[in-house]
Amino acid sequence: MAISDDVFEGFSHYADDSVGLHVEHESNIFRLKVSGEWTIREVARLQREIDNILMPSTLFSNHIGEIEMGKLDRLDVAGAWLINSTRKKWTARGLQTRLTGAGNEHETLLGEVRRSDEAGQPQIRKESPFARTLNDALQGVGGLGRDTLMILGFLGTIAASFVHSVFNPSRFRWVAFVHQLEHVGFRAIGIVSLICFLIGAVILQQGIVQLRYYGAEPLSIHMLAVLTLREVGVLLTAIIVAGRSGSAFTAEIGSMKMREEIDAMRTIGLDPIEVLVLPRVLALMVAVPVLAFIGDLMCLLGGGMMASVYLGLDWSAFVENLHASVTMNHFLAGMIKTPFVALIIGIVGCMEGFKVEGSAESLGYHVTVSVVKAIFLVIIIDAVFAMFLAAIGF
Amino acid sequence: MSQQIETRQIETRQIETKSVGREAVISVRHLSKRFAQQIIFDDLSLDVYRGEVLGIVGGSGTGKSVLMRCITGLVPYGAGTIEIFGKDVQKLSERERIAMDTRLGVLFQDGALFGALTVLQNIQVPMREHLDMPKKMMDELALIKLKMVGLPANAAYKFPSELSGGMKKRAGLARALSLDPEILFLDEPTSGLDPIGAAAFDRLIRQLQSTLGITVYMVTHDLDSLFSICDRVAVLADWKIVRTGVPDELRKMPNHPWVERYFCGERAMSRSVS
């Protein structure tokens, strides 16, 4: 928003019409007389007026330029810059220009501006969009490799710390572990249950609608049961936990990193992996299987509700149908994935936290990255397991 | 005690006579403020004259920063008046408030630069917001400001997180100077800088003040800054300004226990010996 002049009226000590310039031509001197208030509020207008001045031809005459400042009331850095840049511009066009009539304080200001102006220009990093895209892509690919190595390294550190704790159980942070268990496990039960219940209902309803063409509606219960136990229950739980707890890990550890608390820990002789990471990752590895189990049940419950609404099956018939379609293998194929999923969410969440640097933007960036990476890796793991289990015929 | 009060009165009278004919750009009268049960100011009065460098000193927690925030309008105050350029800062309309803000520049303790913008963009924020100016002109003006505060030209396209503490302060100063303000507020400008950096920053402030003719209101703890660049010092203690004067004057006649401890303590004395 630009402020119009009338706002400044109340504050200005000067009449507005005294601000300005006019041009004089005297024998071979081309003179610009500046007067009034040359300040930052006026420079844009003054610049336009100067640009409109018709310059004398320098081809056949030996004109000299002059900027006369005798009537200048007030000059600030912007005004001084304009006078200096006008002088430079005219001189560059072949009109040797000098400054005259400046008062003492204006002289100092002009000198200062000229000195700053000559102090060199910044090198602007100009990159073509193509080169930048290519560069980004290369960086991304390199980042993928680096991330894989880092995750492996982090996994190793956690494993070492875990083994150490097993042999020195007193060093393990039980309080932190229980605290984390409450936050990532107990407090997540509500949201996991709700979402799984709704998705279970939706899956069964869609199954009924699609299978109706073939008159195979009861098969939708089979589909729901297998899908839920093998994939959906675990995946939904993992995604909710990654969004809820993975991001919280990154934010907590990241803000500690920002405030140098992690460094403080190291100097005191505390191992941040042992104190911060191990309780979190272990709590997650305990909580996620339980949550996934609850999620499975809620999915089936939601499906059961839909079955009674759409198919008119009562609960005992629904449960009978379940018994007919589900084996222990389906359930185990889902549950076997949960600790791995928990591990990867925990590792990514904590690792991104450690990558946070000094600024708040960096924290926000890494929290986002943590969630995106965790969900991506969860799906990769899920796919790997699906292929592996199919290959061994489980 | 009564003698002390007497000398203080004489002292104030002297200052008042000295200040005749000088224009007070900021004048605080009978300011009182409290947070809940805690008194911050009680009947505080202070004048800042055009073109001077005024240092505000006081112990930790005496409200130096709060006073600066009251004057710049960031914090509302209770009783009393604060006038800048003869206008009561609490009675300004929204438009007058903005117009007033463009005539003040504030440097916060850690620079308070916007982290998402480059240094050059940071300096341009006030121009972009308040003036109608072509982009190229803003670039050039911001670059001049940048170099005037002694930053290398290459700092222009860096982000605040890539700068050192001293450079952040300089960049913050450049942003405060963006609209060529008439009054510059500095909140502990030399804190967190090494002595060499602090001395350089002092020189810079003095030099800018003399080139640009601005009035500087500086909250500080730094004795060196006080003695090297302040024209006048105001001491904040017991909820009011207890003493004002030239630094040397305060050292010779402290007239107040805190002022005495401050100006005649170990650090001040060792400084004057060297």
Interface residues (C-beta under 8 A of the other chain):
Chain A: M1 A2 I3 V7 F8 G10 F11 T39 I40 R41 V43 A44 Q47 D76 V77 A78 W81 S85 E105 T108 L109 E112 V113 S116 D117 A119 G120 Q121 P122 Q123 I124 R125 E357 G358 S359 A360 E361 S362
Chain B: F85 K87 R95 E96 I98 A99 M100 T102 R103 G115 A116 M127 E129 H130 L131 D132 M133 P134 M137 E140 L141 L143 I144 K145 K147 M148 P152 A153 N154 A155 A156 Y157 P160 S161 L177 L179 D180 S210 T211 L212 G213
